[in-house]
């Protein structure tokens, strides 16, 4: 059964609502990539290491900021990187999006979800390192879901309904911070 889920940062200053949460509206994944781990390091959080970063991938039109939008910050690990949205008030990682609203996708960090959110079982594990090899179990399932959701958003016009980009300029609602080399080196240190 689908339901709406409240999303909050650690201190509670930034609060959002995710609509229609359920396995048929998104994909539950765990990402083990160095970039997700480095983003956590940069924000001063513990490295998730082998646990990975738990995400629920869905459409940005399903996400509504309820309060504290002024606390929304965004960074990129490098100029060409994805947008990593966080709560500036307490450095809580919140969402990942593409650099353009024309690619309507959001990965919601599941630790921001209220208890009891039914996002279904983990369907994909990305960038799993094992004996010197990197594998992506379930990647086809994740990609199929992402592509079909993006296509529905583009065809319906809902791709323009996003809290992350300005409707007229199509630019992020917050100027992204791009890590410099020293910050990037520190973020990736020890991974």
C-alpha atoms as one frame of an Amber mdcrd trajectory, in Angstrom:
protein
   0.000   0.000   0.000   1.318   3.443  -0.955   1.478   6.265   1.500   3.081
   9.624   1.959   6.220   9.747   4.102   7.745  12.636   6.021  11.441  13.332
   5.475  13.457  15.328   8.015  17.051  16.289   8.567  18.735  15.302  11.832
  17.838  18.530  13.653  14.320  18.738  12.169  14.716  22.202  10.619  14.270
  20.905   7.043  11.141  18.853   6.482   9.641  17.444   3.286   6.892  15.076
   2.219   7.450  12.217  -0.217   4.213  11.233  -1.961   3.176   7.764  -3.132
   5.980   5.849  -1.458   6.082   2.180  -2.345   7.947  -0.335  -4.483   5.828
   0.477  -7.573   6.816   4.189  -7.416  10.523   3.815  -6.738  13.476   1.504
  -6.300  15.225   0.711  -3.028  18.978   0.559  -3.617  22.222   0.582  -1.672
  25.152   2.414  -3.239  28.701   1.463  -2.298  30.481   3.941  -4.598  33.367
   6.053  -3.372  31.494   9.240  -4.347  28.591   8.569  -1.956  31.074   7.708
   0.791  33.170  10.827   0.062  30.066  13.041   0.227  29.345  11.706   3.718
  32.974  12.299   4.718  32.842  15.895   3.465  29.709  16.543   5.537  31.509
  15.263   8.639  29.581  12.004   8.904  30.869   8.503   9.474  32.000   6.635
   6.384  29.280   4.057   5.651  32.000   1.712   4.372  30.744  -1.757   3.484
  27.211  -0.845   4.605  26.831   1.589   1.693  24.369   4.456   1.387  20.717
   3.385   1.483  18.585   5.234  -1.110  15.054   5.226  -2.503  15.010   6.341
  -6.145  11.850   8.040  -7.360  10.568  11.095  -9.256  11.223  14.658  -8.004
   7.552  15.568  -8.588   6.759  13.264  -5.642   8.782  15.431  -3.241   7.434
  18.586  -1.582   9.415  20.785   0.841   7.167  21.537   3.835   9.416  23.783
   5.936  12.987  24.962   6.201  13.681  25.289   2.481  16.206  27.998   3.328
  18.326  25.236   4.911  18.651  23.333   1.626  22.236  23.230   0.377  23.777
  21.452  -2.589  27.268  20.334  -3.462  29.109  18.591  -6.241  32.235  16.565
  -5.646  33.549  17.758  -9.017  32.266  20.116 -11.696  30.728  17.297 -13.761
  29.233  15.510 -10.741  25.648  14.908  -9.710  23.937  17.292  -7.288  24.078
  16.140  -3.671  21.485  18.014  -1.630  21.865  18.310   2.134  20.494  20.241
   5.112  22.914  23.108   5.835  21.585  23.383   9.386  23.005  19.997  10.471
  24.872  18.622   7.403  22.354  15.815   6.869  22.609  14.279   3.366  19.073
  14.291   1.962  18.805  13.799  -1.829  20.781  13.185  -5.032  19.626  14.559
  -8.383  20.956  14.930 -11.881  22.338  18.327 -12.928  19.270  19.151 -15.022
  15.546  18.902 -14.289  15.178  17.424 -17.769  16.474  14.174 -16.250  13.820
  13.848 -13.529  15.325  11.634 -10.874  15.870  11.856  -7.120  17.623   9.456
  -4.791  16.274  10.012  -1.269  18.595   9.073   1.596  16.415   6.627   3.524
  17.734   7.635   6.949  15.727  10.864   6.514  12.436   8.895   6.236  10.045
   8.514   9.136  10.018   5.104  10.761   7.862   2.515   9.064   8.271   3.811
   5.509   7.544   0.840   3.233   9.943   1.214   0.325  10.228  -2.490  -0.306
  13.315  -4.684  -0.228  16.686  -3.628  -1.629  16.557  -4.431  -5.367  19.993
  -3.163  -6.400  23.440  -2.879  -4.873  25.752  -0.660  -6.866  29.550  -0.602
  -6.895  30.018  -3.616  -4.626  33.731  -4.390  -4.304  34.672  -8.032  -3.927
  38.095  -9.607  -4.514  39.296  -6.703  -6.646  36.158  -6.644  -8.804  33.251
  -4.223  -8.769  29.771  -5.622  -9.380  26.270  -4.145  -9.562  23.725  -6.816
  -8.530  20.239  -5.852  -9.717  21.400  -2.964 -11.930  18.990  -3.887 -14.744
  16.020  -3.600 -12.373  17.188  -0.179 -11.156  17.862   1.149 -14.672  14.511
  -0.108 -16.010  12.657   1.611 -13.158  14.628   4.835 -13.524  14.154   5.050
 -17.283  10.413   4.303 -17.137   9.839   6.875 -14.358  11.863   9.508 -16.229
   9.925   8.834 -19.442   6.560   9.158 -17.631   7.668  12.432 -16.025   8.859
  13.867 -19.352   5.748  12.811 -21.296   3.349  14.116 -18.623   5.251  17.378
 -18.080   5.631  16.613 -14.361   9.429  16.911 -14.771   8.956  20.674 -14.285
   7.363  20.071 -10.854  10.521  19.844  -8.771  11.671  21.507  -5.539  15.276
  21.423  -6.767  15.172  23.611  -9.893  13.707  27.017 -10.691  10.835  26.629
 -13.166  11.833  29.606 -15.330  15.633  29.388 -15.417  15.931  25.584 -14.997
  18.863  26.289 -12.655  19.212  24.724  -9.178  17.283  26.692  -6.530  20.552
  26.893  -4.574  23.961  27.654  -6.090  25.933  24.380  -5.986  29.209  24.339
  -4.078  31.901  22.468  -6.020  34.627  20.954  -3.855  38.116  22.182  -4.619
  41.019  19.737  -4.959  42.022  19.904  -1.282  38.422  19.354  -0.121  37.994
  16.505  -2.602  41.258  14.861  -1.520  40.171  15.093   2.134  36.725  13.656
   1.331  38.210  10.646  -0.488  41.010  10.110   2.038  40.967   6.591   3.465
  38.386   5.145   1.053
